[in-house]
Amino acid sequence: MQKIGIFYGSLTGNTELAAKQIQKEFGADVAKIFDVAKAKADDIEQFSNLIFASSTWDDGDMEEDFEDFLPEISSVNLKGKKVAIFGCGDQESYPDTFVDAIGKIYEAVKEKNCEIVGMVSTDGYEFEDSKAVVDGRFIGLPLDEENQSDLTDDRIKTWVNQLKKEFD
């Protein structure tokens, strides 16, 4: 499998912990983690397989470091690369903007000639609306550490197994 770059923005640490867990599932020899507060476009360019991650805050706001990182993503040629997205959110407190950051990242990369992988069913989530839902599916992996932390490990393992097939 080609190397994977995991780029995350995390305020409270939940997204960072999930990124580390995803790296562990792939193996540290395959996946490398980058905190977007310190990453640059050159870091993105070295990978054919990318995972971008941000938490969603308040009424659909993207984590600040990741929002500041969007111009770096925009400056990179993603043609031929495969991109997966995950994010953390709170579906009970913010049911109408649940994991909107995933949708915002998707909007930033979808026209860059890359292949988006890692779509997930909305089954098992209870929310009203999300910018992360396209054609009835999440366009990335939603995690809810506030209300469904007991499902995180299984969701990550299932998603990584899916990505192992889609990244190859």
C-alpha positions, 0 to 999 in steps of 0.5 A: 500500500502506498503511504498515507498522510493524515492531516488533522486539526484538533482543539480538545484532542478528540480528532487528534486521538482519532487520527492516532488510532487510524494511524495505528490501524494502518500501521505507523510504517504506512501512515504519517500524522500531521497537525495542520497547525504546523503542516504545509503544502509540501507535506501534502504533495508527498502522498498519493493517499490523504486523510483530512480531519477536522472537528465541527464546532458550534453551529457548523464551524470548522476547527480554526487550525484546519480552516487556516490550512485550507489555502495549503490544500487549495495550492496543491495539485491533487490530481490522481490522489485519493482523499478520505475525510473524517471529523468529530461532532456532536449530533445531540447538541448540534443536530442540524450542523452535525460534522459540517466540517467534513462537508466543508473539506469535501467542498474544498477538494471535490473539484481538484481532480482527486478521488474521494473515498471512504463514504459511510452510511448514515445508519446509526446516527441521529441528526437532522442535517449535515453538510457532510451528507451527499446523495444520502451518505456521509462523504467521510467518517463521522465520530461523536465522542460526546454521545457515541464514544462507545462506537468509535473504536469499531467505526474506525476499524471498519472505516480503515478496513474499507480504506485499505481496499479503496486506497489500493 
